[in-house]
C-alpha cells in the first residue's frame, strides 16, 4: 500500500512508495533511492507525521534536541511543586486555538486577574482539554460539541482534576471517572472540586490496575492529557482495550519523542484503528506555557527531539 512520506524541501505528506533524490558526489551526479519509513504500520485516516530516514536521527542537531528534551523532562519532574503551584487546578501546556472556550467562567472560579500567568494556565489548559474532548477528525479546530454527551468517560492521570471538572460541566457525559496514581492528587481533587458536577468522580488507580478497577467494556472514551508519553505503552493500550466498548475512543496528547510514538503506534496495531496521529505543536507553542521546548517538527538537517502529538484511536 502507499505510504505517506515527507518531502525533504517542504515537509509535506507525499503518497509514494519511495522518493528518488538526486545527489552529487565526486563531481558527477548519481541517483539514490531512499525509502522513507513512517511511525505506524498502516496509514490512519487522519495521517501522521512521517518518520524520517535513520541517518537524520544521528545528526548533531537531532541528538542535541533529544538530550535537551530529556533533561527538561527530568528537571521538571524534580521541581513539579514549583512548576505547578497548589492553587492551580489545571496543569498542562495548554493550547491557543483562536476561539473562546464555552462557559469560560467555570475555570476562573478563583478570580485570577485576566492575562496573568494563572489565568492563562486555566484558560489555555481548559482549551486543550475541550479540543481533545470535542474533535475526532484530523483537524483539531473542527469541533463536535456533543462528542462525549451522554457517554461514559475515563481519564488517566487527571492530576488536580480541573480539566475533568470542566469537561464534566460543559461536555455532558453521563459518567466521568477521573483517575490518578497519586493519592495526594486525588485528595486535592476531592477537596477542591466538591460539590462535584453530576456524574464526576475521582479515584486513585495506577495504570497497571485499570483492568482490575473497572469492568470490561464499561467506557465509551478514554482520555489522557499529557501523560501518554511517560506511561508504559503496552499497559496503556491493554488498559484501553479492556475498558473501552466496541468502537470506543482512545484520545491522548503529549510531547512525544520519536521512539515513544513508534512504540505506541506499534502497540495500537493490536486491536485499534488509528484514525488521527498529527502534530498540534503550533497551538501548544502559541501559549508559551509548555515546561519543555516544543520545536518545529522537522527540517532537512535534523529532527526535533520531541513532537507534540494528538492521537485518536478506535
N, C-alpha and C positions, 0 to 999 in steps of 0.2 A: 504494500500500500504506500501511497505517497506520504512522505514525512515532511512536516514543517521544518524549514531551515532558516538560517539567519544570513542575510546579505552582509558581506564584510563592509560595505560602504554605508548602507542605510539602516542596518539592523532590522529591516522589515522582514516579515514572515514570507517565505517563498516556497510554494509547494512543488518540490522537485526531489528526486532521489539523491542526486549528488550535484555539487556545484563545481564547475570547471573554472579553475583560476589560471591565469597566465602569469608566470613568474620569469624573471630574467636572472640568469646565472652564468658566470664566466663569459660574459659578452654576447650570449645568444639566448633566444627565448626558448622556453620549454613549457610544455603543458603538464600540469599535475592535477589530479583529481583528489579532492578532499571530501570524504564522506562525513557529513555533519550529523552528530548524534543529538538526541534530544533527551529531555528529562523524564519521559514516560515511555511505556511500552506500546502505547497506541495514542492516536490523536483525539483528545477530548473535544467536544463540540465547541467549547469556548476558546480553544487554543492554549498555548503556553509559551513561555519564553524558551527559545532553543538552547540546548546545552552546546557550548562552543567546543571546537576541536581541542583535544587533550593538550597539545603543545601550548595553547594560550593559558592554560591553568598554571603553568610553571614559569611564566614571565615574572620579573621582579615586581611589576605593578600589581599583578594579581596576588602574589604571595604577601606583599605588604598590606594589601587591603584585607586579606583574610586574617593576618596576625592582628591588625588593628581592631577588627571586629571582635575577635576572641578576647582581646584584652579589655575592650569596652564592656562586653558581657560579664566577664569575671569581676571587673571593678564595680559594676552596677549591682551585682549580687551581694557584694560586701557592704555596700552603702545603701541598701534598699530603703532603710528607715529615713535617710536624708533625701533620697530620690523622690519618695512619695510620702510626705508628712501625713500624720494621722488624720488631719482634718479633710483629706481628700477621699472622696467616695469612689471616684472613677480614676483608675490608674493605668493608662495606656498612652501610646504615642499620639492618638487622635488622628483625625482626617479633616482636611479643609476642602469641602466639596462645592462651595459656592452658593448653596441654598440653605436656608434655616431648617433646623430640625423641628418636628411638630412638638408643641407644648414644651418649649424650651425652659419655661419657668420651673418645671419639675426637677431639673438638675441644678437649679440655682437656689435651693431652699436655704442655704447657709448665707445667702446675701453677699457673695463675693462681688467686689467692685467690677463693673464692666471693663473688659480689656485687661484685667490683671492676669497674672500667670495662673492663679487658681481658677479664675473664670474660664480661661482658655482650656485648661485641663478638663474641666467638666463639660464645657460646650463641645469641644472638638472630640473629646473621648466618647461622649454620647453619640456624636455624629457617626463615628466609626462603628459603634455598636448598631445604630439604626440602619446603616447601609448594609452591614453584614446580615441583618435580620430581615431585610426587605428587598434584596436584589439577588436574583438567582441566575440571571444571564451573564454574558461576558462583560457587559458594561455595568459598572457599579453605580452609575448615575441614572440608570433606568430602574425605577422603583415599583414594587408591588407591595403596597402598604398592608395588604391582607395575607401576606405570605405565611405568617405564623398565627393568624387569627384562628381561635378555637383549636389550636394544636397543642400537643404535649412536647415541651421543650426541656432539654437537659443542657446545662452549661458546665464545662470543665474549667477549673482554676478561675473562679469568679473574683478572687482577691477580696476587695472590700464591698463588693456587691452593688455598687452604684449603677453599673450598666445593666445588671439583671433587674433591678428595681425599675429602671426607666423603661426597658422593653416590656416588662410585665404590665406597665401602665399604658403604654401607647400602642403596642402591637396586638393586644387582646388574646394572648394564649390562654387556653383553658387551664393549663398547669405549667408552671415554670419552676424547675428544680435547679438551683444554683449550687454547685459543689466546689470545694477547695480542699486540698490535702492538709492545709494548715488549720489546726484547731483555733489558733489565735485569730486568724482571719474570719472564721465562721462566728466566733464570739463577737467580733466587731460588727459583722453584718447583722446579727440578731439584735445587738444593742442599738445600732444606728438607724436601722430601717423599720423598726416597729412603730406603728402598726403596719404590717405587710400589706401590699396591694393584693387583691383577690388572686388566688392561685399560686402565689410566690412562696417558696420555702427555701431554706438554706440547710445544707447538710455537709458534714465533713466526710469526704470519701477520697481515698487515693486512687489513682488511675488503675492500679493493679487490682483494685477491689470493686470496680464498677460492675463486673459481671455478677458478683455476689450481692451487691447492694440493690440492684434493680432487676426486675423481671425481664425476660426476653421479649423483644418487640413491644416495648412499652412507651417508646417516644417516637415522635414524627420528625424531630430535628435535634441534632447535637451541635452546639455552638462552642467554639474555643477561640477566644480573642487573645492573641499574643502569649500563647503558651505552647502551641503546637511544635515549635522548633526544638524545645528542650525536652518534651515528653518522649518516652520510648515509642518509636513509630509502630512497632508490632503491637504493643499493648494498646495504643490509641486506636488502631484500626480494628483490633479484635473487640475492644470495648464498644466501638461504634456499631460493629456488626451485630453484637449481642443485643444492644438496647433499641436499635432502630427498627421501625416497622418496615415491611417491604415498600420500597420507594421512598423511604425516609432520607433526609438530607444531612450530610456532614458539612458544616460551614466553619471554616477556620481561616485565620490570617495571622501572619507573623513575619518577622525578619528572619529569613532562612539563608543559610549557606547553601551552595550548590549541592553538596553531597547530602544535606538534610532533605532537600526537595526530592532528590533522586530516590533516597531511601523511602520517603513517604509514598511517592507515586508507585514504587515497586510493591509496597505493601497493599496499596489500594487496588492493585490489579486483582487481588484475591477477594472478590465479592462486591466490588464497587465499580461504577462507571464514573470516571472523572469528567464532569461537564465543563468546569471552568478551572483554569490554573493560570492566572495572569498577574503581572506586576502592577501594583497600585501605589508604587513608591512615590509618584509625583504628588499625590494627595497627602501622603504622610509627611513628605519633606516640607510641604507648604505650611504646616503648623509650626515647624521649628521646635517641637516638643519631644522628639524622639531621643531617648537616652543613648542611642547608638547612631552612628553615621549611616544614613541610607543614601548611598551614592547613585548616580546614573548607572543603569544596569550594565551595559557593555560598551566597549569601544573596540576599535580594530587592534589596539595594542594591549588590552588587558581585560580582565573580567572582574566585576565588582565582588568584593568579599562576601557581601550579602545582598539579597534582593527581598523587598517586601512583597510577599505573595498573598493572594486571595485564592482559596481553593474551595470549590463546591463539588461534592461527590454524592452520587445517589446509588 
